[in-house]
């Protein structure tokens, strides 16, 4: 017979949950060696006594007849004598757990199911924790429920309570008369299995694992809380230390500013005293005389420079006229290389630092970046690429060379013949340049001349 869950058993007997025909509702024991039962409709005292394998006298209150629904009874169990080993049925042997053993492995080794093995070992508290050297009961034939007889119980009462077959019980336990088994002995009830015991252990194991997980989560949370407190304390200490450093720095700044103010005040007082001194008046007179001398020197230099530039321009004009006469086709009648422009630097002008260090041998025509550049005169392209004037193009015609400099892109290549007005490239700012413009330079017989004298 396979039965399921009923109630907890008395101490020294961890009973599985077994469901019998009795419909009473068990409570958790409130007194060691006893169990509280709530009677249901139709229950009798004798039925409850039979279900627990005890005499009716073990019930409190003790009565054999019908019980009112909801009545609470206490079932008392007498404790087994201490160190009582008890007699095992001959069909049950003892197995000592070895290293690496599991319940499933032990059951399979003895041709038993896990439920059959558990039915003979109701003392187990877990499915997955076996201790090396621990004893397990193994039924050799006729698997069933192995119970221990307690005071107030008898073979007949247990057989009746579990609805076992008396003949099978006698055969499995090897006795002729039921009174051969005494209190403390073991009784094997063939055909009765504690099917609910495995579920109880699984549920207990799940509860234990859940409790362990909750404990780990709680520990982790507590560690996290402690960490948060520690971080907050460290931040507070760091903030306090930083604030103290700030106060120290602020005090130092105030002291430094006070010292600077005192130094300025002292210096100002010295200045006031010096301002009305005789030494200052002497310096003023000396500086005035020096300024007059330097102004006269500067005026003389400017006059000399103006004269030199006038002479140079006169020589260049003479050179241009001579070249125009000798090479009329090459040097005269140049056209403007840009359609729209603004002159930003003239021939020989020292308007920027670079022109002060190096002679400006052409004119700079400012125009927007990418403005087309056209040939001022026809000729042969002798250079096209990066050179002295960034991206530049040299066009030669006889002894005249026209240079177009600082282009962003080139439109011709060396060796190419170009005509007046032909596209040469585009305005840019390559090379040494202060802004997008065209550097236009004319050289006659290797001598740079002012292009403005050759343009209309």
Phi and psi in degrees as a GROMACS rama.xvg file:
@    title "Ramachandran Plot"
@    xaxis  label "Phi"
@    yaxis  label "Psi"
@TYPE xy
-105.275  122.174  UNK-2
-124.554  164.85  UNK-3
-115.734  -135.499  UNK-4
-85.1678  135.013  UNK-5
-126.812  -105.631  UNK-6
-135.505  168.988  UNK-7
-67.3756  147.137  UNK-8
-97.6804  170.277  UNK-9
-69.1611  170.175  UNK-10
-53.1861  152.932  UNK-11
69.4891  7.64627  UNK-12
-143.448  94.2161  UNK-13
-81.1181  93.3029  UNK-14
-80.0156  146.259  UNK-15
-74.0982  164.775  UNK-16
-76.291  117.682  UNK-17
-122.798  125.696  UNK-18
-96.5272  117.849  UNK-19
-105.227  173.805  UNK-20
-59.6963  -23.9421  UNK-21
-62.7066  134.716  UNK-22
-103.662  20.4055  UNK-23
-68.0679  157.056  UNK-24
-107.846  109.82  UNK-25
-78.1184  149.127  UNK-26
-111.966  164.477  UNK-27
-65.8195  139.655  UNK-28
-60.7216  134.984  UNK-29
-99.7558  -13.432  UNK-30
-131.786  132.753  UNK-31
-53.4494  136.784  UNK-32
80.7521  19.4605  UNK-33
-148.721  166.353  UNK-34
-143.361  142.754  UNK-35
-97.1845  135.16  UNK-36
-125.314  135.236  UNK-37
-101.4  118.757  UNK-38
-73.4782  146.845  UNK-39
-113.422  176.531  UNK-40
-59.0501  127.305  UNK-41
90.412  -4.70023  UNK-42
-72.1524  148.201  UNK-43
-124.49  160.449  UNK-44
-62.6153  -37.7819  UNK-45
-65.4524  -38.7993  UNK-46
-62.9446  -42.3764  UNK-47
-66.0436  -42.3134  UNK-48
-61.7959  -43.8081  UNK-49
-63.827  -38.0197  UNK-50
-63.859  -32.3418  UNK-51
-98.8089  3.23373  UNK-52
65.663  33.8064  UNK-53
-126.121  168.158  UNK-54
-77.0283  160.815  UNK-55
-62.4385  -27.275  UNK-56
-65.0767  -17.8279  UNK-57
-79.8792  -4.24049  UNK-58
-92.2857  146.806  UNK-59
-135.931  113.138  UNK-60
-73.1805  153.568  UNK-61
-92.524  116.544  UNK-62
-158.143  143.404  UNK-63
-94.915  -25.1159  UNK-64
-77.5758  -165.993  UNK-65
-65.2654  146.255  UNK-66
-111.325  141.891  UNK-67
-66.4141  143.354  UNK-68
-60.9929  131.387  UNK-69
92.7231  -4.88195  UNK-70
-65.6286  142.498  UNK-71
-104.199  125.195  UNK-72
-121.359  148.084  UNK-73
-106.247  127.574  UNK-74
-101.501  118.562  UNK-75
-99.3173  138.98  UNK-76
-122.131  136.382  UNK-77
-82.1547  137.162  UNK-78
-70.1518  147.664  UNK-79
-74.3026  151.032  UNK-80
-60.1858  142.864  UNK-81
-63.1231  144.963  UNK-82
59.5857  26.7922  UNK-83
-86.3468  115.152  UNK-84
-76.2946  -41.396  UNK-85
79.4575  155.78  UNK-86
-95.8436  130.154  UNK-87
-88.1936  146.292  UNK-88
-61.3406  150.606  UNK-89
-64.1813  -20.7771  UNK-90
-86.4463  4.74937  UNK-91
-119.515  128.179  UNK-92
-113.73  167.089  UNK-93
-107.165  132.551  UNK-94
-118.369  131.285  UNK-95
-93.1803  125.895  UNK-96
-65.0664  132.385  UNK-97
-103.314  166.726  UNK-98
-62.6986  130.098  UNK-99
90.0615  -3.05808  UNK-100
-70.3191  148.284  UNK-101
-131.502  161.036  UNK-102
-59.9749  -42.5819  UNK-103
-63.8459  -40.8695  UNK-104
-66.9206  -42.2502  UNK-105
-65.2192  -42.8507  UNK-106
-61.828  -44.8898  UNK-107
-64.4599  -36.0855  UNK-108
-66.1675  -23.1111  UNK-109
-112.142  21.6697  UNK-110
55.0926  41.5986  UNK-111
-122.827  156.757  UNK-112
-86.5767  164.619  UNK-113
-61.542  -37.7896  UNK-114
-63.6973  -41.3542  UNK-115
-64.9557  -39.0559  UNK-116
-68.5163  -40.1437  UNK-117
-66.0587  -33.9666  UNK-118
-63.5946  -23.6915  UNK-119
-95.2673  -1.90372  UNK-120
-136.717  65.8566  UNK-121
-72.6933  -3.40403  UNK-122
-83.4499  -11.2795  UNK-123
-66.0517  144.635  UNK-124
-112.615  -7.5468  UNK-125
-153.727  157.946  UNK-126
-91.0738  -23.4016  UNK-127
-118.569  10.0076  UNK-128
-128.006  100.103  UNK-129
-112.737  138.515  UNK-130
-97.1099  137.731  UNK-131
-60.7592  129.681  UNK-132
92.4789  -7.4654  UNK-133
-68.4117  144.386  UNK-134
-94.46  134.369  UNK-135
-122.952  141.804  UNK-136
-88.3837  131.337  UNK-137
-125.275  111.739  UNK-138
-71.0627  131.974  UNK-139
-86.7038  -31.9341  UNK-140
-148.681  145.143  UNK-141
65.5114  68.2416  UNK-142
-58.8628  141.815  UNK-143
-168.448  -165.936  UNK-144
-89.9781  125.053  UNK-145
-101.186  112.404  UNK-146
-118.549  163.717  UNK-147
-112.528  130.81  UNK-148
-73.6023  131.349  UNK-149
-113.817  166.635  UNK-150
-59.4115  131.114  UNK-151
95.4295  -12.1249  UNK-152
-104.515  159.338  UNK-153
-142.608  168.205  UNK-154
-59.7416  -44.1207  UNK-155
-62.5058  -43.7231  UNK-156
-65.8729  -37.3285  UNK-157
-70.4655  -40.8702  UNK-158
-61.7041  -42.0197  UNK-159
-67.9536  -41.4621  UNK-160
-63.9738  -39.0459  UNK-161
-96.3352  5.3878  UNK-162
54.2354  41.9474  UNK-163
-86.4228  161.993  UNK-164
-81.8635  115.718  UNK-165
-57.2009  -39.0699  UNK-166
-65.6244  -44.0673  UNK-167
-64.4498  -36.7612  UNK-168
-64.0405  -45.8487  UNK-169
-62.7718  -40.8693  UNK-170
-67.3129  -43.2013  UNK-171
-69.4624  -29.1551  UNK-172
-99.1672  -5.89731  UNK-173
66.2868  38.1314  UNK-174
-125.167  154.926  UNK-175
-89.7209  -41.1983  UNK-176
-118.157  143.645  UNK-177
-61.1735  -28.3411  UNK-178
-74.9406  3.41018  UNK-179
-75.1773  -14.7988  UNK-180
-101.693  133.943  UNK-181
-116.407  176.444  UNK-182
-61.1949  131.61  UNK-183
99.3534  -17.8966  UNK-184
-78.8581  161.241  UNK-185
-96.4023  145.806  UNK-186
-129.415  124.577  UNK-187
-95.8261  124.664  UNK-188
-108.059  93.8456  UNK-189
-60.872  145.783  UNK-190
82.7847  -9.59559  UNK-191
-103.283  122  UNK-192
-122.676  141.124  UNK-193
-86.4546  73.7982  UNK-194
-65.2402  -27.8076  UNK-195
-82.6718  -11.6541  UNK-196
-65.7997  -42.139  UNK-197
-62.6639  -41.2281  UNK-198
-64.0063  -35.6226  UNK-199
-61.8195  -45.3741  UNK-200
-66.4767  -39.3696  UNK-201
-62.3778  -45.3725  UNK-202
-62.9236  -40.8083  UNK-203
-62.9211  -42.5686  UNK-204
-63.3221  -42.0872  UNK-205
-62.9483  -40.2749  UNK-206
-64.1138  -40.9866  UNK-207
-63.9202  -44.5785  UNK-208
-63.5299  -39.8767  UNK-209
-64.0233  -40.9057  UNK-210
-63.8993  -39.3971  UNK-211
-65.3734  -41.5306  UNK-212
-62.8347  -43.4109  UNK-213
-62.5503  -38.4902  UNK-214
-64.6934  -41.6038  UNK-215
-64.2255  -42.2887  UNK-216
-62.8374  -42.1221  UNK-217
-63.0476  -43.5265  UNK-218
-62.3567  -43.0986  UNK-219
-63.2728  -40.3307  UNK-220
-64.6247  -41.6719  UNK-221
-64.8302  -40.0259  UNK-222
-63.2792  -39.7913  UNK-223
-64.4235  -42.3629  UNK-224
-62.152  -42.8116  UNK-225
-63.0064  -38.9758  UNK-226
-64.0884  -42.1507  UNK-227
-62.0572  -42.166  UNK-228
-63.0332  -43.0477  UNK-229
-62.8226  -44.4692  UNK-230
-62.3999  -42.507  UNK-231
-63.0886  -40.8412  UNK-232
-65.3842  -43.0611  UNK-233
-63.5994  -40.91  UNK-234
-63.9219  -40.8728  UNK-235
-63.6438  -42.6159  UNK-236
-64.1637  -42.2197  UNK-237
-63.93  -41.2012  UNK-238
-63.6549  -42.1567  UNK-239
-63.5974  -43.3806  UNK-240
-63.2744  -40.984  UNK-241
-64.462  -40.0454  UNK-242
-65.2252  -39.6801  UNK-243
-65.7544  -39.1174  UNK-244
-63.5278  -38.5943  UNK-245
-63.5777  -42.7995  UNK-246
-61.8161  -41.7321  UNK-247
-62.8098  -45.3835  UNK-248
-62.3458  -42.5276  UNK-249
-61.9425  -39.708  UNK-250
-65.025  -41.8364  UNK-251
-63.3139  -40.7096  UNK-252
-62.8746  -44.0324  UNK-253
-61.9269  -41.7348  UNK-254
-64.7821  -40.8561  UNK-255
-65.7598  -43.085  UNK-256
-63.1888  -39.5754  UNK-257
-63.16  -41.7405  UNK-258
-64.7409  -40.4433  UNK-259
-64.555  -41.5069  UNK-260
-62.773  -40.6215  UNK-261
-64.2971  -40.1963  UNK-262
-65.0931  -41.6981  UNK-263
-63.4345  -42.231  UNK-264
-62.0158  -42.4735  UNK-265
-62.8115  -43.6206  UNK-266
-64.8092  -38.9129  UNK-267
-65.3359  -39.574  UNK-268
-64.04  -38.7458  UNK-269
-64.4839  -38.9826  UNK-270
-64.1153  -43.4398  UNK-271
-60.4897  -40.5416  UNK-272
-67.0219  -37.5301  UNK-273
-73.8908  -31.6902  UNK-274
-59.5439  -31.6055  UNK-275
-104.124  16.5311  UNK-276
-87.2454  160.817  UNK-277
-68.1871  -34.8933  UNK-278
-60.9114  -38.6746  UNK-279
-65.0452  -42.2587  UNK-280
-61.2675  -39.4634  UNK-281
-64.5764  -41.1296  UNK-282
-64.728  -39.7665  UNK-283
-60.8321  -45.1968  UNK-284
-63.5837  -39.9208  UNK-285
-65.3863  -44.44  UNK-286
-64.8267  -36.528  UNK-287
-64.3537  -42.799  UNK-288
-64.9161  -40.4105  UNK-289
-64.5805  -40.1947  UNK-290
-64.6921  -40.3236  UNK-291
-63.2364  -41.6639  UNK-292
-64.2522  -45.1805  UNK-293
-66.2312  -36.5955  UNK-294
-63.8387  -40.2338  UNK-295
-65.3564  -41.3435  UNK-296
-63.5467  -42.3928  UNK-297
-64.599  -40.5282  UNK-298
-63.0243  -38.7204  UNK-299
-66.2357  -41.4445  UNK-300
-64.7951  -43.2033  UNK-301
-62.1162  -39.6734  UNK-302
-64.4376  -41.3307  UNK-303
-66.0385  -41.1563  UNK-304
-65.9749  -40.4005  UNK-305
-62.2376  -42.7724  UNK-306
-64.0288  -41.9008  UNK-307
-64.5216  -41.6212  UNK-308
-65.557  -38.8629  UNK-309
-63.8605  -41.3431  UNK-310
-66.0746  -42.0683  UNK-311
-63.6171  -41.1695  UNK-312
-65.7364  -37.3283  UNK-313
-64.0247  -42.2169  UNK-314
-64.9249  -40.216  UNK-315
-65.3326  -40.1453  UNK-316
-63.9407  -39.3408  UNK-317
-63.4066  -41.0458  UNK-318
-64.135  -41.3208  UNK-319
-63.9591  -42.5057  UNK-320
-64.6191  -41.2931  UNK-321
-64.0505  -42.4461  UNK-322
-67.6271  -35.1846  UNK-323
-65.8763  -35.7628  UNK-324
-69.6703  -43.6285  UNK-325
-76.185  -35.8866  UNK-326
-127.232  64.0412  UNK-327
-60.1307  -36.4004  UNK-328
-75.8987  -27.7765  UNK-329
-83.3525  -45.2029  UNK-330
-102.902  -15.6191  UNK-331
-102.574  164.275  UNK-332
62.5245  44.0851  UNK-333
-74.8299  150.1  UNK-334
-111.607  156.142  UNK-335
-66.8041  132.838  UNK-336
-77.363  -12.8454  UNK-337
-122.293  145.792  UNK-338
-78.6072  -31.3319  UNK-339
-144.327  131.458  UNK-340
-163.753  177.419  UNK-341
-142.796  128.215  UNK-342
-75.2102  120.594  UNK-343
-108.743  -20.0806  UNK-344
-151.832  127.769  UNK-345
-95.4812  175.979  UNK-346
-62.5335  126.716  UNK-347
74.4264  5.21165  UNK-348
-76.5213  140.574  UNK-349
-108.631  61.7585  UNK-350
-87.8476  -24.2286  UNK-351
-127.086  166.991  UNK-352
-58.9027  -38.5677  UNK-353
-64.359  -39.5225  UNK-354
-72.8716  -21.0828  UNK-355
-74.5736  -31.0542  UNK-356
-88.0718  -35.3193  UNK-357
-124.042  136.11  UNK-358
-61.9677  131.976  UNK-359
-86.857  103.692  UNK-360
-93.0949  19.123  UNK-361
-153  -162.106  UNK-362
-122.053  148.49  UNK-363
-106.889  123.001  UNK-364
-109.479  108.175  UNK-365
-80.4172  136.097  UNK-366
-155.324  161.066  UNK-367
-59.4657  150.216  UNK-368
-57.7827  128.571  UNK-369
92.4659  2.55109  UNK-370
-64.3305  133.547  UNK-371
-62.623  143.607  UNK-372
-115.632  127.465  UNK-373
-113.306  155.905  UNK-374
-67.2824  127.14  UNK-375
-73.2762  -22.0964  UNK-376
-157.483  160.094  UNK-377
-76.9705  167.135  UNK-378
159.593  -165.27  UNK-379
-110.278  133.711  UNK-380
-76.1467  114.447  UNK-381
-96.1373  -25.6098  UNK-382
-140.414  140.724  UNK-383
-151.834  106.304  UNK-384
158.802  -161.36  UNK-385
-85.5495  129.995  UNK-386
-150.274  -143.541  UNK-387
-64.4229  -26.7601  UNK-388
-116.698  43.5642  UNK-389
68.4999  -137.992  UNK-390
-74.7765  107.658  UNK-391
-130.62  158.111  UNK-392
-127.371  129.635  UNK-393
-106.805  124.296  UNK-394
-116.907  122.257  UNK-395
-110.729  137.573  UNK-396
-144.164  100.535  UNK-397
68.6688  -128.168  UNK-398
-93.5806  8.18654  UNK-399
-103.285  134.066  UNK-400
-126.254  126.795  UNK-401
-110.473  129.031  UNK-402
-110.843  130.873  UNK-403
-115.5  115.132  UNK-404
-118.907  165.135  UNK-405
67.2326  31.3043  UNK-406
-70.9591  154.592  UNK-407
-86.5838  -36.8271  UNK-408
-140.957  150.882  UNK-409
-103.028  142.749  UNK-410
-113.514  -3.19586  UNK-411
-135.109  169.649  UNK-412
-129.567  160.687  UNK-413
-60.2433  140.12  UNK-414
92.9947  -11.0692  UNK-415
-82.2787  141.677  UNK-416
-94.9633  131.691  UNK-417
-122.915  155.052  UNK-418
-107.776  160.174  UNK-419
-56.6248  133.38  UNK-420
86.7511  -2.49004  UNK-421
-77.0832  143.918  UNK-422
-66.5491  126.908  UNK-423
-106.285  -29.6237  UNK-424
170.804  -156.185  UNK-425
-137.632  147.268  UNK-426
-61.192  139.036  UNK-427
-150.059  -154.563  UNK-428
-148.297  43.3015  UNK-429
-82.1627  158.511  UNK-430
75.3011  -154.901  UNK-431
-77.8014  107.834  UNK-432
-149.918  145.373  UNK-433
-109.173  -2.17019  UNK-434
170.633  162.459  UNK-435
-62.0083  122.313  UNK-436
-165.335  169.158  UNK-437
-109.199  123.917  UNK-438
-88.9756  113.266  UNK-439
-107.702  120.924  UNK-440
-132.124  136.493  UNK-441
-118.874  126.992  UNK-442
-119.861  126.028  UNK-443
-111.199  117.265  UNK-444
54.8099  37.6505  UNK-445
84.3162  -4.71875  UNK-446
-103.021  124.933  UNK-447
-70.1353  132.515  UNK-448
-124.621  162.738  UNK-449
-72.6472  116.231  UNK-450
-62.9953  -26.3194  UNK-451
-63.3356  -24.3018  UNK-452
-75.1716  -12.4228  UNK-453
-108.942  -5.39392  UNK-454
-99.6302  153.365  UNK-455
